């Protein structure tokens, strides 16, 4: 059986960028619903679950390790963040190799 990878997702946009240290990262914008690469296609229940945050920005390494993932309710907001992430990774303002822990999670 072929292994599944992050590159199997269907993205709205995706770009490979190189950080100032020479490491390549994939920066992606996706709509979580209707993914052909997803082993479990979304059902109506999942569609309702993701309706409040169905657009995601991702940064992942060439090995498929996701180092950034944020959900957004609108494509417009997610697109703005996606474009900013590309610039931030390329100019070193955001270093994907350093983990950033979310602070908006409840205990």
N, C-alpha and C positions, 0 to 999 in steps of 0.2 A: 504494500500500500504506500502511495506517495505521501511524503510528509507535508503537512500544511504549514504555510508561512504567512507572515504579515503581508507579503506582496500579493497574496491571493485575494485580498479584499478589493472591492470596487470602490475607488475613491472619487470624490468630487474633484479634488486636485491633490497632487502629490509631487514633491520635488526632492531630489537628493542634493544636499548642500554640504559644503566642507567648512568646518570650523577653523579658527586661526591655528590650531595645533595640527591640522591636516587630517583629522578624523572626519569620515563621512557619516551623515545622518539623513534619514528620511523624515521629512516634515510633511504631514498629511492632513487633509480635511476630508471627513467622511460623513455620510448619512448612514446611521446605524441600521435603518430599516431596509429590508429587501436585499441584503448582501448575498450574492451568489456564492462567495467563498466561505460563508458561515456554514459549518456543518449542520446547524439547526436553524433553518429559515424561520424568521419571526412569525409568530402566530398573532391573532388579533389581540390576545392578552399582552404579548410583548409590545405590540404597537402602542397600546394604551400606556404601558409602563414607560416607554421611551419618548412619548409625545412631549414631555416637559424638558427633555434634554437629548434630542435625537441627533444633533450635529456635534461631532467631536473633532478636536484638534489633537494630533498625535505627533510625537517625535520618537523614532525607534532606530536602533542600531542595525548594522548589516546582519547581525545574528538574530534579529527579531525581538530583542529585548525592548519593551516599551518603557521609556524614561519620562514621558510627559503624556498626560491624557486629561483633557477637560471637556465637559459637556456644555452645550449651549442650546437655548430654545429656538434661536433664529439662525438661519443660514447667513444673514448679513453680519451678525455679531461674530460668528465662527470664522467667516471669511476675513474679517478685519484682524482677528487674533492670528489666524494662519499666516497672513502676509507679514505681520509683525514678527512672528516666530522665525520666519525665514531670514529676515534681516538680523534679528538678535543672535541667531546661531552663527551666521556668517561673520558678523563683526565682533563676536566674543562677549556680547552683553549677557547672553545666556549660554552657560556651559552645560550641555546635556549630560556630561559624564559625572556631574555633581548632583546627587539627588536633592530634590526639593520636596519637602513633606507638606502636605496640605494641612491647613489649620482650620478649615471650615467643617471638619468632621465632628460629630457628636460622640461623646463617650458611650 
